[in-house]
């Protein structure tokens, strides 16, 4: 999330609140997969920025671990929606973040093996 004192914070927080209002009227279970905006504060991409966004989301919605994978790390998650339908949640930016730390090949192999 951008710094609270900036106009970008107001724009970002209002956009998130509008999306969540629409979703909470339709369902009781929401999954939020972080993208570039959640990793960034407008200046740099960091895990701290992602945690800030996750905390913001959890304050608005009475649902812990709304962001998946939680805290920007972890394995891809499989959610069984029905007997015939699953949802696979992957934070691809987290995979890129790992690759920037020098483990790209391991991350790619793990992701593909997990999905097999």
N, C-alpha and C positions, 0 to 999 in steps of 0.2 A: 504494500500500500504506500502511496505517496505520503509525505509528511502531512500531518493534520492541518498545519497552518497554510497549506497551499490550496489554490483553486482546483488543482488536479485531484486533490483528495475529495473535495465536495462532488466533483463530477463522477469520480470512480465510485464513491460510496453510494451516491444516488442511483447510479446504473445498476449496481449489485442489488440494492434494496428493491428496485423495481422488478428485477428478474425474480428475486426470491418471493416477492409478494404474489406474482403470477403463479409460481410453482406451489407455494404453500396453500393456495386456494384449490389446487388440483390433486395434490398427493401429500402423504404424510412422510414419505422417504425421499430425500433429495441427495443426489451425488454431484459434487462439484469437482471437476477435474481441472487442475490449475493449468493455465496457459502462460504465454509470455508476460501478460499484464500482471499476473499474480507473483511472478518471480522478480518483477522490476518495481523500483520506486520512482521510475522516470529517469534515473541516472545510471543504475547498474543492476545486474541480475544477481541476487544473492538468496541464500536459504533463509536469512533473517527477514527479508521482504516477504517471502512465501509464508513464514510463520505469522507475520503480522496480518496478512490477508486471512489466513485460517482462523486466527483469533477473532478477527472482525466478523467473519461469517458465523462462528459459533456463538457470538454474543447476540446476533440478530435472530438466529434460528435455534430453537431449543433442541438441538441435535448435535451431539458430540461426533467428531470425526466425519463431518459433512464433506470435507475435502479428502479425496481419494487419489492416490495413496496419501495417508495422513503424514503431515510434516515433511512432505516432499521426498520421501524415500520409502523404499519397500518394494516388494514384489508386485507385479501386476495382480489385480484382484478379479476373481470371477464371482459374479452375483447371479444366482439362479432366480430368474424372474418367473418362469413357469417350468413345467416338466420338459418342455420342448425348446425353451429359449433361455440363453444365458447372456449376460452382459460382461464384457471384459474391459476393465478400467486400467489404463496405462498412462502414466504421466511421461510423455515422450521427452519433455524438457528435462525432467529429472535424469533420464537416460543420457541426454546430451550433457548435463551437468557432470555426471559421472565420467563421461568421455573426456571432458575438459580436465578432469583430475588424472588422466592418463590410463584409464581402465576401459577404453572404448570397446575393444575387442571382447573382453569378458562380458561387458554389459550387453552387447549385441547378441552374443552366443546365448547368454542366460535368457534374454527376452524371447528369442526364437525357440529355445528348448522348452521354456515354460508354456508357450502357446501350442506346442505340438500336442 
